[in-house]
Amino acid sequence: MAVIFDIAVQGVQMFLILALAPLFTGFVRKVKARLLRRQGPSVWQPYRDLLRLMRKDVVLAENASWLFRVAPYLILATTWVAATLVPTFATGLLFSWSADLIAIVALLGSARFLLALAGMDVGTSFGGIGSSREVMIASLAEPAMLMIVFTLSLLAGSTQLSYVAAFMQSPEVGLRVSLGMALIALIIVAIAENARVPVDNPATHLELTMVHEAMVLEYSGRHLAVIEAAAALKLLLYVSLIACVFAPWGMTAAGKGLAAHVFAICIYVLKLAVGGFLLAWFETSIAKMRVFRVPDFLGIALMLGLLGTLLLFVTRSL
């Protein structure tokens, strides 16, 4: 019975994040509209958009290769696996041994690589511009993410998220400057990776500024629906990762009863609501920056991650 319960909990986490991803995107849009004193769309609008796109026929360019057709499904599968590895409401699950931070970075990098290739496959100018900007952002975001991973692994002694979350709940953590640097760096990386303001504005289609939207302009129908679902999953992944590492309170451990897991799910949904509100507030209070200033913005995350790692080395040697 214990094995069956663990499999059920792991399955609940897998499908919970898949179901909550569009709702989280709709919640952020609704909060942004309210902060701007507009009515805004319903929080369920992303579900309607995905269903509408799924019913439409796919229009393909004549020179589109097999990669252009397969890439959306591979991107969704890779992002879903990466999001599943992040503990949301429980630690020590059945597949927690594979919930490694380096593996998550590798999976997200693979999805980004496929999206950039798909953007260049048709040969349009917008797709090439978006892919080049995406690779430019990745060249700075991935090293910053790895430095954050090194900082957390030096503190917790492991790169597995279950161990990191358990360590962050222990009283021996305390207030550390390196953790504050890692948190700010992770927030900057999350904003850049999800093409949010100030790096990019997902609500517009301006040719000279867009990054993510430029790569998916040639997609339509169910292909576009799959890519939009993957983008929503990626946003939920980063918010869940920040909550797992820096706010692991309320997470239950493996082997607890059904009531403990239900309570942990409620706490996780509350964390998502807080994270969505903070994201919407940040996007409405700041303007979009120029594309040429994005490296400076990501350079802050890289330097903070590097300083956090060096600070741990220095303090341990004293």
Protein Blocks (a to p, Z undefined) as FASTA:
>chain_A
ZZmmmmmmmmmmmmmmmmmmmmmmmmmmmmmmmmnopnbiafklmmmmmmmmmmpccddd
fklcfklmmmmmmmmmmmmmmmmmpcfkbghifklmmmcfklmmmmmmmmmmmmmmmmmm
nopaklmmmmmmmmmmmmmmmmmmmmmmmmmmmmnopabfklmmmmmmpmklopcfklmm
mmmmmmmmmmmmnopafkbcckbccfklpmklmmmmmggcjllmmmmmmmmmmmmmmmmm
mmmmmmmghiacehiafklmmmmmmmmmmmmmmmmmmmmmmmmmpccddfklmmmmmmmm
mmmmmmmmmmmmmmmmZZ
